[in-house]
């Protein structure tokens, strides 16, 4: 009995699936038993209250129809209800045991590997070649991310369901063909609810149907197209469901455009798919969420080279679809699943990632199996190759042991925007911890401990800036409005606040808001904190209210602190109505001064008790305005534009701010009723709140010496500092990537 005969007998026996499962477990189980939660596992699982406590927030059914349950911190773009439901079930059964989560994902991959074996058996008709091809697919090193990363549960579960659906489609002939077809269509819809990549199932059905002979004069192509038609209905149902429940844009980043244009997107992805093709054939050390330098022109030599390769492969598949159908099947299975991740027409915000190869590698498995049919004596060679692939995959899983190892690996094998952003967040947590520990040090050691904490925070800020720089290079823009930049901007804002640079913090917070629309409450929270440091109570109150509206905890101690501080600033500025709102939101917490609302009423009563005099009339009018006993408009009595500033304008109405700017501008020609410094001060504040920083800077600089005008000199100083500096690390950026 030759080795080849023994291998063939094994492949034909019932032990073949056991061999595949054993190989998968041998490669991945050690990592599953030792690896922890890394990177996105934290945001999708540990820090996701919908997963850890579904009964307390929305209920279990919300996991199926509300995409905000996928990632509460980034509630846009991801519609994967079944993955989130599985995470919640895992947590209900096993709490936060990383081993249980990893083993669950591994079982999905083991099932997918067995189904891949069954699919190859039907396509290739040679048991030995099919087993070899299945092992190549199951143990390919480029599967490491999908199998070893808990957050990629959607990939392995979707892959298993897609393979099952394809098998049902191929078995839907016989006595009850409708049953197999119905089960396949249902399983296809389940696959899409695990991950949206499965929406290409109609194309995959077309691909595998090319391998099935048809009777009569009908061509394989026409028969395959007819069989794929019902699957279009399933994809349409999923897309309708997605459009109904979608929060925000239809992808991770609506405005994310590789290379700065549609042409740049295609050029970059021609190269990106070339990288996928290369690593599928010659696996190299994979890098978590690769950063792919953008291409801006379709005429670049590297782009043209890969374009020739892709066209040649696709043309070969078209030409051989009838005579050598398995070659066409292999090419189609590789290219079709890459369509949804090509960043066009929908942007992902991720140029390339190794987990995107989970389905495309089926094409390689088909090609390997087809090649072994022509050279059956090479089967043992293929087995050895599969074993080597398994060893490589086993080695690669070590990098998923913890977050530090993962990030270090990514940084060692090329640059990665997400790695920089993650490292920034980790260093920020470390730096904040060091800051808190300073007070526990001996007095003589505190300066050194604080300097070390500041060094770590500065390093974290530098990584946040590098992440932003890489995203901007990918888009070929100087400032991005895409969702991928939100996290590094939020981190940078928090870091700048820790480093006592509120002007820079505000700069980052406002860019995070511009990029994340109204989907990320942390951006508004950081803006409120920065405005508190800049002594802008009214704006801070407005931002904090918006953060709470978007889901930031109203009773969170951080929220209470911001509301209380905003109340203090509004009270100091005579904005009594706003002070009441702020202290009420803080639970009537006025800090060490006692009841905030009582202090507001006390100060207002003191003002009303002052003697009638020109210098007190304005302050009394403000109190009456807050009490609702005075109603003024900009066109009313002298000084009424100042009432507008302290009244409706501070509620965030842009038109009111603009009217106040126009009214205050009248004072410049001598027709105003207040001194020029006072008029210019409030006009500068209005312009600053409107976001017209250039005009605000001119207005603040024109105030001149404060003298005895009663103006807040510190407020002016901080505003000038912010408006003049911006973010030093980005001040000199020109258009386009650096």
WOURWO-V866417 format. One record per residue. RES is the residue in three letters. SS is DSSP state (A for helix, B for strand, O for the rest). NEAR is the number of other ideal C-beta (glycine too) atoms within 12 Angstrom. Layout:
res:RES ss:SS near:NEAR
res:RES ss:SS near:NEAR
This chain:
res:UNK ss:O near:9
res:UNK ss:O near:13
res:UNK ss:A near:19
res:UNK ss:A near:25
res:UNK ss:A near:17
res:UNK ss:A near:17
res:UNK ss:A near:34
res:UNK ss:A near:27
res:UNK ss:A near:19
res:UNK ss:A near:27
res:UNK ss:A near:38
res:UNK ss:A near:22
res:UNK ss:O near:16
res:UNK ss:O near:13
res:UNK ss:A near:18
res:UNK ss:A near:31
res:UNK ss:A near:31
res:UNK ss:A near:19
res:UNK ss:A near:33
res:UNK ss:A near:39
res:UNK ss:A near:29
res:UNK ss:A near:21
res:UNK ss:A near:35
res:UNK ss:A near:44
res:UNK ss:A near:26
res:UNK ss:A near:25
res:UNK ss:A near:38
res:UNK ss:A near:43
res:UNK ss:A near:28
res:UNK ss:A near:24
res:UNK ss:A near:37
res:UNK ss:A near:34
res:UNK ss:A near:20
res:UNK ss:A near:19
res:UNK ss:O near:36
res:UNK ss:O near:29
res:UNK ss:O near:33
res:UNK ss:O near:38
res:UNK ss:O near:39
res:UNK ss:A near:38
res:UNK ss:A near:34
res:UNK ss:A near:28
res:UNK ss:A near:30
res:UNK ss:A near:37
res:UNK ss:A near:42
res:UNK ss:A near:28
res:UNK ss:O near:22
res:UNK ss:O near:34
res:UNK ss:A near:27
res:UNK ss:A near:36
res:UNK ss:A near:41
res:UNK ss:A near:26
res:UNK ss:O near:21
res:UNK ss:O near:26
res:UNK ss:O near:17
res:UNK ss:O near:13
res:UNK ss:O near:21
res:UNK ss:O near:24
res:UNK ss:O near:17
res:UNK ss:O near:23
res:UNK ss:O near:16
res:UNK ss:A near:26
res:UNK ss:A near:35
res:UNK ss:A near:26
res:UNK ss:A near:24
res:UNK ss:O near:28
res:UNK ss:A near:35
res:UNK ss:A near:32
res:UNK ss:A near:40
res:UNK ss:O near:45
res:UNK ss:O near:38
res:UNK ss:A near:34
res:UNK ss:A near:33
res:UNK ss:A near:37
res:UNK ss:O near:33
res:UNK ss:O near:34
res:UNK ss:O near:34
res:UNK ss:O near:42
res:UNK ss:O near:42
res:UNK ss:O near:37
res:UNK ss:A near:35
res:UNK ss:A near:33
res:UNK ss:A near:44
res:UNK ss:A near:43
res:UNK ss:A near:31
res:UNK ss:A near:37
res:UNK ss:A near:43
res:UNK ss:A near:37
res:UNK ss:A near:23
res:UNK ss:A near:34
res:UNK ss:A near:33
res:UNK ss:A near:20
res:UNK ss:A near:15
res:UNK ss:A near:21
res:UNK ss:O near:19
res:UNK ss:O near:23
res:UNK ss:O near:22
res:UNK ss:A near:33
res:UNK ss:A near:23
res:UNK ss:A near:27
res:UNK ss:A near:39
res:UNK ss:A near:38
res:UNK ss:A near:30
res:UNK ss:A near:30
res:UNK ss:A near:49
res:UNK ss:A near:39
res:UNK ss:A near:27
res:UNK ss:A near:42
res:UNK ss:A near:48
res:UNK ss:A near:36
res:UNK ss:A near:29
res:UNK ss:A near:45
res:UNK ss:A near:47
res:UNK ss:A near:35
res:UNK ss:A near:37
res:UNK ss:A near:52
res:UNK ss:A near:43
res:UNK ss:A near:29
res:UNK ss:A near:40
res:UNK ss:A near:50
res:UNK ss:A near:32
res:UNK ss:A near:31
res:UNK ss:A near:42
res:UNK ss:A near:36
res:UNK ss:O near:21
res:UNK ss:O near:31
res:UNK ss:A near:34
res:UNK ss:A near:41
res:UNK ss:A near:39
res:UNK ss:A near:42
res:UNK ss:A near:43
res:UNK ss:A near:50
res:UNK ss:A near:49
res:UNK ss:A near:47
res:UNK ss:A near:47
res:UNK ss:A near:47
res:UNK ss:A near:51
res:UNK ss:A near:51
res:UNK ss:A near:47
res:UNK ss:O near:46
res:UNK ss:A near:38
res:UNK ss:A near:43
res:UNK ss:A near:51
res:UNK ss:A near:45
res:UNK ss:A near:43
res:UNK ss:A near:45
res:UNK ss:A near:52
res:UNK ss:A near:52
res:UNK ss:O near:46
res:UNK ss:A near:47
res:UNK ss:A near:43
res:UNK ss:A near:43
res:UNK ss:A near:45
res:UNK ss:A near:42
res:UNK ss:A near:43
res:UNK ss:A near:45
res:UNK ss:A near:42
res:UNK ss:A near:45
res:UNK ss:A near:47
res:UNK ss:A near:40
res:UNK ss:A near:39
res:UNK ss:A near:50
res:UNK ss:A near:46
res:UNK ss:A near:34
res:UNK ss:A near:44
res:UNK ss:A near:50
res:UNK ss:A near:33
res:UNK ss:A near:38
res:UNK ss:A near:40
res:UNK ss:A near:33
res:UNK ss:O near:24
res:UNK ss:O near:29
res:UNK ss:O near:19
res:UNK ss:O near:12
res:UNK ss:O near:9
res:UNK ss:O near:13
res:UNK ss:A near:18
res:UNK ss:A near:15
res:UNK ss:A near:16
res:UNK ss:A near:24
res:UNK ss:A near:29
res:UNK ss:A near:19
res:UNK ss:A near:23
res:UNK ss:A near:36
res:UNK ss:A near:36
res:UNK ss:A near:25
res:UNK ss:A near:34
res:UNK ss:A near:41
res:UNK ss:A near:34
res:UNK ss:A near:33
res:UNK ss:A near:45
res:UNK ss:A near:39
res:UNK ss:A near:37
res:UNK ss:A near:41
res:UNK ss:O near:43
res:UNK ss:A near:40
res:UNK ss:A near:42
res:UNK ss:A near:45
res:UNK ss:A near:37
res:UNK ss:A near:39
res:UNK ss:A near:49
res:UNK ss:A near:37
res:UNK ss:A near:35
res:UNK ss:A near:48
res:UNK ss:A near:44
res:UNK ss:A near:35
res:UNK ss:A near:45
res:UNK ss:A near:45
res:UNK ss:A near:38
res:UNK ss:O near:40
res:UNK ss:O near:39
res:UNK ss:O near:29
res:UNK ss:O near:16
res:UNK ss:O near:21
res:UNK ss:O near:10
res:UNK ss:O near:9
res:UNK ss:O near:9
res:UNK ss:O near:17
res:UNK ss:O near:19
res:UNK ss:A near:30
res:UNK ss:A near:26
res:UNK ss:A near:19
res:UNK ss:A near:26
res:UNK ss:A near:33
res:UNK ss:A near:23
res:UNK ss:A near:20
res:UNK ss:A near:37
res:UNK ss:A near:34
res:UNK ss:A near:21
res:UNK ss:A near:29
res:UNK ss:A near:41
res:UNK ss:A near:23
res:UNK ss:A near:18
res:UNK ss:A near:36
res:UNK ss:A near:31
res:UNK ss:A near:21
res:UNK ss:A near:23
res:UNK ss:A near:38
res:UNK ss:A near:25
res:UNK ss:A near:17
res:UNK ss:A near:22
res:UNK ss:A near:30
res:UNK ss:A near:16
res:UNK ss:A near:14
res:UNK ss:A near:27
res:UNK ss:O near:27
res:UNK ss:O near:29
res:UNK ss:O near:30
res:UNK ss:O near:30
res:UNK ss:O near:26
res:UNK ss:O near:30
res:UNK ss:O near:37
res:UNK ss:O near:37
res:UNK ss:O near:27
res:UNK ss:O near:30
res:UNK ss:O near:40
res:UNK ss:O near:37
res:UNK ss:A near:46
res:UNK ss:A near:35
res:UNK ss:A near:28
res:UNK ss:O near:21
res:UNK ss:A near:19
res:UNK ss:A near:23
res:UNK ss:A near:36
res:UNK ss:A near:35
res:UNK ss:A near:30
res:UNK ss:A near:38
res:UNK ss:A near:42
res:UNK ss:A near:41
res:UNK ss:A near:39
res:UNK ss:A near:37
res:UNK ss:A near:41
res:UNK ss:A near:37
res:UNK ss:A near:30
res:UNK ss:A near:36
res:UNK ss:A near:41
res:UNK ss:A near:33
res:UNK ss:A near:22
res:UNK ss:A near:33
res:UNK ss:A near:38
res:UNK ss:A near:27
res:UNK ss:O near:18
res:UNK ss:O near:31
res:UNK ss:O near:20
res:UNK ss:O near:23
res:UNK ss:O near:41
res:UNK ss:O near:34
res:UNK ss:O near:44
res:UNK ss:O near:41
res:UNK ss:O near:37
res:UNK ss:O near:34
res:UNK ss:O near:37
res:UNK ss:O near:28
res:UNK ss:O near:39
res:UNK ss:O near:36
res:UNK ss:O near:29
res:UNK ss:O near:23
res:UNK ss:O near:24
res:UNK ss:O near:16
res:UNK ss:O near:22
res:UNK ss:A near:15
res:UNK ss:A near:24
res:UNK ss:A near:31
res:UNK ss:A near:19
res:UNK ss:A near:21
res:UNK ss:A near:28
res:UNK ss:A near:25
res:UNK ss:A near:16
res:UNK ss:A near:25
res:UNK ss:A near:28
res:UNK ss:A near:19
res:UNK ss:A near:16
res:UNK ss:A near:27
res:UNK ss:A near:24
res:UNK ss:A near:16
res:UNK ss:A near:21
res:UNK ss:A near:33
res:UNK ss:A near:21
res:UNK ss:A near:17
res:UNK ss:A near:24
res:UNK ss:O near:30
res:UNK ss:O near:23
res:UNK ss:O near:15
res:UNK ss:O near:24
res:UNK ss:A near:34
res:UNK ss:A near:40
res:UNK ss:A near:33
res:UNK ss:A near:37
res:UNK ss:A near:43
res:UNK ss:A near:42
res:UNK ss:A near:37
res:UNK ss:A near:42
res:UNK ss:A near:48
res:UNK ss:A near:38
res:UNK ss:A near:39
res:UNK ss:A near:37
res:UNK ss:O near:38
res:UNK ss:O near:38
res:UNK ss:A near:28
res:UNK ss:A near:34
res:UNK ss:A near:37
res:UNK ss:O near:35
res:UNK ss:O near:41
res:UNK ss:O near:27
res:UNK ss:O near:17
res:UNK ss:O near:28
res:UNK ss:O near:35
res:UNK ss:O near:39
res:UNK ss:O near:39
res:UNK ss:O near:37
res:UNK ss:O near:46
res:UNK ss:O near:41
res:UNK ss:O near:39
res:UNK ss:A near:43
res:UNK ss:A near:42
res:UNK ss:A near:43
res:UNK ss:A near:44
res:UNK ss:A near:51
res:UNK ss:A near:51
res:UNK ss:A near:45
res:UNK ss:A near:45
res:UNK ss:A near:45
res:UNK ss:A near:42
res:UNK ss:A near:44
res:UNK ss:A near:49
res:UNK ss:A near:46
res:UNK ss:A near:39
res:UNK ss:A near:44
res:UNK ss:A near:46
res:UNK ss:A near:34
res:UNK ss:A near:27
res:UNK ss:A near:39
res:UNK ss:A near:29
res:UNK ss:A near:18
res:UNK ss:O near:19
res:UNK ss:A near:27
res:UNK ss:A near:18
res:UNK ss:A near:22
res:UNK ss:A near:37
res:UNK ss:A near:25
res:UNK ss:A near:22
res:UNK ss:A near:38
res:UNK ss:A near:32
res:UNK ss:A near:18
res:UNK ss:A near:28
res:UNK ss:A near:38
res:UNK ss:A near:23
res:UNK ss:A near:21
res:UNK ss:A near:37
res:UNK ss:A near:36
res:UNK ss:A near:19
res:UNK ss:A near:27
res:UNK ss:A near:42
res:UNK ss:A near:29
res:UNK ss:A near:24
res:UNK ss:A near:39
res:UNK ss:A near:40
res:UNK ss:A near:23
res:UNK ss:A near:35
res:UNK ss:A near:45
res:UNK ss:O near:26
res:UNK ss:O near:23
res:UNK ss:A near:31
res:UNK ss:A near:21
res:UNK ss:A near:25
res:UNK ss:A near:40
res:UNK ss:A near:33
res:UNK ss:A near:23
res:UNK ss:A near:34
res:UNK ss:A near:36
res:UNK ss:A near:27
res:UNK ss:A near:16
res:UNK ss:O near:23
res:UNK ss:O near:24
res:UNK ss:O near:29
res:UNK ss:O near:38
res:UNK ss:A near:46
res:UNK ss:A near:42
res:UNK ss:A near:36
res:UNK ss:A near:38
res:UNK ss:A near:41
res:UNK ss:A near:36
res:UNK ss:A near:38
res:UNK ss:A near:39
res:UNK ss:A near:35
res:UNK ss:A near:29
res:UNK ss:A near:36
res:UNK ss:A near:36
res:UNK ss:A near:24
res:UNK ss:A near:25
res:UNK ss:A near:35
res:UNK ss:A near:24
res:UNK ss:A near:20
res:UNK ss:A near:28
res:UNK ss:A near:29
res:UNK ss:A near:16
res:UNK ss:A near:19
res:UNK ss:A near:22
res:UNK ss:O near:14
res:UNK ss:O near:13
res:UNK ss:O near:19
res:UNK ss:O near:12
res:UNK ss:A near:12
res:UNK ss:A near:8
res:UNK ss:A near:15
res:UNK ss:A near:18
res:UNK ss:A near:14
res:UNK ss:A near:16
res:UNK ss:A near:24
res:UNK ss:A near:24
res:UNK ss:A near:18
res:UNK ss:A near:22
res:UNK ss:A near:31
res:UNK ss:A near:25
res:UNK ss:A near:20
res:UNK ss:A near:30
res:UNK ss:A near:34
res:UNK ss:A near:26
res:UNK ss:A near:25
res:UNK ss:A near:38
res:UNK ss:A near:41
res:UNK ss:A near:27
res:UNK ss:A near:38
res:UNK ss:A near:46
res:UNK ss:A near:36
res:UNK ss:A near:33
res:UNK ss:A near:43
res:UNK ss:A near:45
res:UNK ss:A near:31
res:UNK ss:A near:37
res:UNK ss:A near:47
res:UNK ss:A near:36
res:UNK ss:A near:32
res:UNK ss:A near:46
res:UNK ss:A near:39
res:UNK ss:O near:30
res:UNK ss:O near:31
res:UNK ss:O near:23
res:UNK ss:O near:29
res:UNK ss:O near:39
res:UNK ss:O near:29
res:UNK ss:O near:41
res:UNK ss:O near:42
res:UNK ss:A near:44
res:UNK ss:A near:46
res:UNK ss:A near:48
res:UNK ss:A near:43
res:UNK ss:A near:45
res:UNK ss:A near:46
res:UNK ss:A near:43
res:UNK ss:A near:42
res:UNK ss:A near:49
res:UNK ss:A near:47
res:UNK ss:A near:38
res:UNK ss:A near:43
res:UNK ss:A near:41
res:UNK ss:A near:37
res:UNK ss:A near:35
res:UNK ss:O near:32
res:UNK ss:O near:19
res:UNK ss:O near:31
res:UNK ss:A near:34
res:UNK ss:A near:36
res:UNK ss:A near:38
res:UNK ss:A near:40
res:UNK ss:A near:43
res:UNK ss:A near:38
res:UNK ss:A near:46
res:UNK ss:A near:46
res:UNK ss:A near:35
res:UNK ss:A near:36
res:UNK ss:A near:45
res:UNK ss:A near:35
res:UNK ss:A near:25
res:UNK ss:A near:40
res:UNK ss:A near:43
res:UNK ss:O near:27
res:UNK ss:O near:23
res:UNK ss:O near:35
res:UNK ss:O near:38
res:UNK ss:A near:37
res:UNK ss:A near:38
res:UNK ss:A near:43
res:UNK ss:A near:40
res:UNK ss:A near:40
res:UNK ss:A near:45
res:UNK ss:A near:47
res:UNK ss:A near:47
res:UNK ss:A near:37
res:UNK ss:A near:42
res:UNK ss:A near:42
res:UNK ss:A near:36
res:UNK ss:A near:36
res:UNK ss:O near:42
res:UNK ss:O near:32
res:UNK ss:O near:43
res:UNK ss:A near:41
res:UNK ss:A near:46
res:UNK ss:A near:44
res:UNK ss:A near:47
res:UNK ss:A near:44
res:UNK ss:A near:34
res:UNK ss:A near:42
res:UNK ss:A near:47
res:UNK ss:A near:32
res:UNK ss:A near:31
res:UNK ss:A near:38
res:UNK ss:A near:26
res:UNK ss:A near:19
res:UNK ss:O near:32
res:UNK ss:O near:29
res:UNK ss:O near:32
res:UNK ss:O near:21
res:UNK ss:O near:23
res:UNK ss:O near:15
res:UNK ss:O near:21
res:UNK ss:A near:14
res:UNK ss:A near:26
res:UNK ss:A near:36
res:UNK ss:A near:28
res:UNK ss:A near:25
res:UNK ss:A near:43
res:UNK ss:A near:46
res:UNK ss:A near:38
res:UNK ss:A near:36
res:UNK ss:A near:48
res:UNK ss:A near:44
res:UNK ss:A near:32
res:UNK ss:A near:37
res:UNK ss:A near:44
res:UNK ss:A near:39
res:UNK ss:A near:26
res:UNK ss:O near:35
res:UNK ss:O near:33
res:UNK ss:O near:42
res:UNK ss:A near:43
res:UNK ss:A near:36
res:UNK ss:A near:42
res:UNK ss:A near:43
res:UNK ss:A near:32
res:UNK ss:A near:31
res:UNK ss:A near:47
res:UNK ss:A near:37
res:UNK ss:A near:26
res:UNK ss:A near:36
res:UNK ss:O near:36
res:UNK ss:O near:22
res:UNK ss:O near:25
res:UNK ss:B near:29
res:UNK ss:O near:31
res:UNK ss:A near:23
res:UNK ss:A near:10
res:UNK ss:A near:21
res:UNK ss:O near:16
res:UNK ss:B near:21
res:UNK ss:A near:36
res:UNK ss:A near:28
res:UNK ss:A near:20
res:UNK ss:A near:29
res:UNK ss:A near:35
res:UNK ss:A near:24
res:UNK ss:A near:21
res:UNK ss:A near:31
res:UNK ss:A near:30
res:UNK ss:A near:17
res:UNK ss:A near:16
res:UNK ss:A near:28
res:UNK ss:A near:24
res:UNK ss:O near:14
res:UNK ss:O near:18
res:UNK ss:O near:12
res:UNK ss:O near:13
res:UNK ss:O near:10
res:UNK ss:A near:15
res:UNK ss:A near:15
res:UNK ss:A near:17
res:UNK ss:A near:24
res:UNK ss:A near:32
res:UNK ss:A near:30
res:UNK ss:A near:29
res:UNK ss:A near:33
res:UNK ss:A near:36
res:UNK ss:A near:35
res:UNK ss:A near:23
res:UNK ss:A near:34
res:UNK ss:A near:34
res:UNK ss:A near:21
res:UNK ss:O near:13
res:UNK ss:O near:14
res:UNK ss:O near:26
res:UNK ss:O near:17
res:UNK ss:O near:29
res:UNK ss:O near:19
res:UNK ss:O near:29
res:UNK ss:O near:14
res:UNK ss:O near:19
res:UNK ss:O near:18
res:UNK ss:O near:21
res:UNK ss:O near:33
res:UNK ss:A near:31
res:UNK ss:A near:39
res:UNK ss:A near:39
res:UNK ss:A near:41
res:UNK ss:A near:36
res:UNK ss:A near:43
res:UNK ss:A near:38
res:UNK ss:O near:36
res:UNK ss:A near:28
res:UNK ss:A near:40
res:UNK ss:A near:41
res:UNK ss:A near:24
res:UNK ss:O near:23
res:UNK ss:O near:20
res:UNK ss:A near:19
res:UNK ss:A near:17
res:UNK ss:A near:27
res:UNK ss:A near:36
res:UNK ss:A near:25
res:UNK ss:A near:28
res:UNK ss:A near:38
res:UNK ss:A near:34
res:UNK ss:A near:22
res:UNK ss:A near:34
res:UNK ss:A near:38
res:UNK ss:A near:26
res:UNK ss:A near:24
res:UNK ss:A near:29
res:UNK ss:A near:21
res:UNK ss:A near:10
res:UNK ss:O near:11
res:UNK ss:O near:15
res:UNK ss:O near:24
res:UNK ss:O near:24
res:UNK ss:O near:32
res:UNK ss:O near:27
res:UNK ss:A near:28
res:UNK ss:A near:29
res:UNK ss:A near:30
res:UNK ss:A near:35
res:UNK ss:A near:33
res:UNK ss:A near:35
res:UNK ss:A near:46
res:UNK ss:A near:40
res:UNK ss:A near:40
res:UNK ss:A near:42
res:UNK ss:A near:41
res:UNK ss:A near:33
res:UNK ss:A near:37
res:UNK ss:A near:37
res:UNK ss:O near:27
res:UNK ss:O near:22
res:UNK ss:O near:22
res:UNK ss:A near:25
res:UNK ss:A near:17
res:UNK ss:A near:24
res:UNK ss:A near:32
res:UNK ss:A near:24
res:UNK ss:A near:21
res:UNK ss:A near:35
res:UNK ss:A near:36
res:UNK ss:A near:20
res:UNK ss:O near:23
res:UNK ss:O near:31
res:UNK ss:O near:20
res:UNK ss:O near:14
res:UNK ss:O near:21
res:UNK ss:O near:13
res:UNK ss:O near:11
res:UNK ss:O near:20
res:UNK ss:O near:19
res:UNK ss:O near:29
res:UNK ss:O near:27
res:UNK ss:A near:21
res:UNK ss:A near:17
res:UNK ss:A near:31
res:UNK ss:A near:34
res:UNK ss:A near:20
res:UNK ss:A near:29
res:UNK ss:A near:37
res:UNK ss:A near:25
res:UNK ss:A near:25
res:UNK ss:A near:33
res:UNK ss:A near:29
res:UNK ss:A near:22
res:UNK ss:A near:23
res:UNK ss:O near:26
res:UNK ss:O near:31
res:UNK ss:O near:21
res:UNK ss:O near:27
res:UNK ss:O near:29
res:UNK ss:O near:15
res:UNK ss:O near:10
res:UNK ss:O near:21
res:UNK ss:O near:12
res:UNK ss:O near:12
res:UNK ss:O near:20
res:UNK ss:O near:26
res:UNK ss:O near:18
